[in-house]
Amino acid sequence: IQTQLEQPVNSWTQFKQLFIHRFRTPEKIESLRGRLRSLWQNDNEPTADYFERLKSLMSEIEPQTS
């Protein structure tokens, strides 16, 4: 992958940042936030399972928090 200035990507961190910037559109982020707003713990769902779903969704919205 090359950056817009045709500079090579030299690290995994740099690649991850460029990838996220390229493929996380505002529409995708808003869709994920909508899913977060409607997220509820299911009947008989263990709290730990709900928390894992919550964390997974949060990391999709804001990958730096994972």
Contact map, one row per residue, 1 for C-alpha under 8 A:
111000011000001000000000000000000000000000000000000000000000000000
111111111000000000000000000000000000000000000000000000000000000000
111111111000000001000000000000000000000000000000000000000000000000
011111100000000000000000000000000000000000000000000000000000000000
011111100000000000000000000000000000000000000000000000000000000000
011111110000000000000000000000000000000000000000000000000000000000
011111111000000000000000000000000000000000000000000000000000000000
111001111100000000000000000000000000000000000000000000000000000000
111000111110011000000000000000000000000000000000000000000000000000
000000011111011000000000000000000000000000000000000000000000000000
000000001111111000000000000000000000000000000000000000000000000000
000000000111111100000000000000000000000000000000000000000000000000
000000000011111110000000000000000000000000000000000000000000000000
000000001111111111000000000000000000000000000000000000000000000000
100000001111111111100000000000000000000000000000000000000000000000
000000000001111111110000000000000000000000000000000000000000000000
000000000000111111111000000000000000000000000000000000000000000000
001000000000011111111100000000000000000000000000000000000000000000
000000000000001111111110000000000000000000000000000000000000000000
000000000000000111111111000000000000000000000000000000000000000000
000000000000000011111111100000000000000000000000000000000000000000
000000000000000001111111100000000000000000000000000000000000000000
000000000000000000111111100000000000000000000000000000000000000000
000000000000000000011111110110000000000000000000000000000000000000
000000000000000000001111111110000000000000000000000000000000000000
000000000000000000000001111111000000000000000000000000000000000000
000000000000000000000000111111100000000000000000000000000000000000
000000000000000000000001111111110000000000000000000000000000000000
000000000000000000000001111111111000000000000000000000000000100000
000000000000000000000000011111111100000000000000000000000000000000
000000000000000000000000001111111110000000000000000000000000000000
000000000000000000000000000111111111000000000000000000001001100000
000000000000000000000000000011111111100000000000000000000000100000
000000000000000000000000000001111111110000000000000000000000000000
000000000000000000000000000000111111111000000000000000000000000000
000000000000000000000000000000011111111000000000000001001100000000
000000000000000000000000000000001111111000000000000000000000000000
000000000000000000000000000000000111111100000000000000000000000000
000000000000000000000000000000000011111110000000000001000000000000
000000000000000000000000000000000000011111000000010000000000000000
000000000000000000000000000000000000001111101010010000000000000000
000000000000000000000000000000000000000111111000010000000000000000
000000000000000000000000000000000000000011111000000000000000000000
000000000000000000000000000000000000000001111100000000000000000000
000000000000000000000000000000000000000011111110110000000000000000
000000000000000000000000000000000000000000011111110000000000000000
000000000000000000000000000000000000000010001111111000000000000000
000000000000000000000000000000000000000000000111111100000000000000
000000000000000000000000000000000000000000001111111110000000000000
000000000000000000000000000000000000000111001111111111000000000000
000000000000000000000000000000000000000000000011111111100000000000
000000000000000000000000000000000000000000000001111111110000000000
000000000000000000000000000000000000000000000000111111111000000000
000000000000000000000000000000000001001000000000011111111100000000
000000000000000000000000000000000000000000000000001111111110000000
000000000000000000000000000000000000000000000000000111111111000000
000000000000000000000000000000010001000000000000000011111111100000
000000000000000000000000000000000001000000000000000001111111111010
000000000000000000000000000000000000000000000000000000111111111111
000000000000000000000000000000010000000000000000000000011111111000
000000000000000000000000000010011000000000000000000000001111111000
000000000000000000000000000000000000000000000000000000000111111111
000000000000000000000000000000000000000000000000000000000111111111
000000000000000000000000000000000000000000000000000000000010011111
000000000000000000000000000000000000000000000000000000000110011111
000000000000000000000000000000000000000000000000000000000010011111
